């Protein structure tokens, strides 16, 4: 929350949603869905602040009753929980960057202007893609020199884009990005006195050269400058003195990194979350009026109202023909509301479960049906992970080239995000099977290493070369007789002992046979008889 003056407050979200007419038609179309996704993710306070949209005042309730109706309503933030679970699944294992020059590895710890690490920035990108279905990343360079950095743009800030044929390929030739510009804060101003205005950063390819055109709003608040007019500033990024022939901007999506807006996977959950909130409001309103019993007394006609005290030690005396009683709610209305809430919770759980890959097999489902469900659920996260792979591989390539890494070497840089959700939890039986196949020469050590790393047995920091060295060193396994046996060429100590015992038995039998033969030879000589043929 910020203010444009001491009297008028301006919410940055208002700036994002107050789009002018020249904005891309798809942005106008999806804007209501984006507002719903943001509000449901923020939680109960944000939803109730927009109660006119999400919980309109029922007819028959005055303002005081509606205020109580809204206050008693409970919002359970399932949207936030589902997004957090999905992002946590992708980042159970850190992204693996390969072929990055060593001199650039340390720079990954500060890859934005705010010194944000690459992992943190990538997690933010994944969160936006999972939640909103879209996120933009720009590789930029300080105008006064320095290392390149990454800047992220939420889906509401990507206002327009144009792709055109250049040669035999469609390439991005223009992108209009919105930035909420914090104007100069005067000395002594408080946080409430901060003033925001809209800045447009337009990325353009003009005659094959990349330029940035900056447009500043002349008014505070949700007033957009016109990107079709004269720019307030023109920036022409160069590399080694030459203009760039491409726009270093990637738009991430849930299934691909195409410019077209893709529907967020969270939208169904957000819509059901609001429906659940409304049902809960009805239920709590009904409980408020029916939860407490009502005491009543019937009196003779013409008698005035009396005062009665309620308590365990109090006795009411009524006259002849008068009655007293207790009126309580007894009906199915609230149970229907409770059933509706349970049904919606089950629906949300099903939607979230399919995204995360957590399902419960019913008795009537076959193994093939359950397996097919699992594959469909995993495919959603897999698409996002692959889109992150492709987008950040391109971003890191540009980032490296701008730091004087030659193009051929930069093109070898790759990044892989976690896909371990495709691997079911491995148990002892699976580990024994992998070990046996390795011992039998069916699986190479590289495959074993990859399997153990995906199963989270081997930590991310342990590379395969170091893993091989540790396996070959008996010092890595102190007090383990099997390792010593392996160093002597045996599969394990038990097998070595069995072979040693077999060898001892063989030598013992040979000694016995030799002794018997010597004894027979001695006996034959003492009797002057030729020895028996062996």
PyMOL commands that set and color helices and strands:
alter all, ss='L'
color gray80, all
select helices_A, chain A and resi 12-17+25-42+44-49+51-54+63-72+78-90+102-109+118-132+155-157+191-193+267-290+333-356+367-401+407-410+420-422+428-439+445-454+464-472+474-476+481-487+493-526
alter helices_A, ss='H'
color red, helices_A
select strands_A, chain A and resi 2-3+9-10+96-98+134-140+149-154+158-166+169-182+196-206+209-216+233-235+238-239+242-243+249-253+294-298+323-327+414-416
alter strands_A, ss='S'
color yellow, strands_A
deselect
rebuild
show_as cartoon
